[in-house]
Amino acid sequence: EVIQKNIDEKFIYQAKPTLRIHFVNNWATPEFHCDSQPGYNHPEGEINFILPLTRCFKTNAVWSETEPNKSDFYPMEANYGELIQFNGNKCRHGNKINNEESTRVSFDFRILPMSLYTPEKYTFKSGTKKLEFKIGSYYNVLD
């Protein structure tokens, strides 16, 4: 309901959000990346969201560029329950070693506007679970 108010068209969503745990003295993702790059394989136009279950700040936050290839990385800081929206499809993002005294926990998920959903043209699978980027596999439809 919250996302639908901010997106101008119908969309499909990641059926199973990623539970991300960014432990102290560790990182939550292995590299700074764009979700559309080889190995991650996400379809063009996906929109990323992070829903923090704990406070995200400084080195326990996800860091992202403000624009593709700008290399101006900043921590996407938020409190519990605030929703972060960003272009992880084209902007590099990742984690630093968490030097804070608290672990970050979040649900991370993506949506794809229906106008960009072309399963017949997109044959890649997700990098981790090897799911097809299709409704009924990686995506679900909002009822």
C-alpha positions, 0 to 999 in steps of 0.5 A: 500500500505504501509503495503503490502510492508512490509508483505511477503504474502497476508493478510486480514485486519480489516474492520473497524479500531478502533478510539482510543482516549486517553484523558488527565487524563484517559486511552484508554483501561481498562487493559494490555492484549494480543489480543489472550487472552480469552475475546479478542479472536483474532486469532493467528498471527494477526499483530497490527498497530497504525496510530497516528493522534496526537503525541504519547509520554510518558503516552499518548502512548500505552505501550507494551512488546518487547517480550511475557511475558518479562514485559519490558513495554515501550511507543511506541512513534510516530508522526502524520502519522508514523505507529507503528507495533507490536505483540499485539497478544502475547505481553501485551500492554495497556495504563497508565493514560495520564498525558500529556497535550494532548489527543492521537488520533489514528486509531488502526487496525490488519492484518492477513496473509492469511496462518494463516486464518482458519475460520473453526477452529476459532469460537470465536467472537471479544470481543467488537462488537461480530464480527466473525473473518471471511472475510465479518465480522471482516476482508476484503480482499485487492483488 
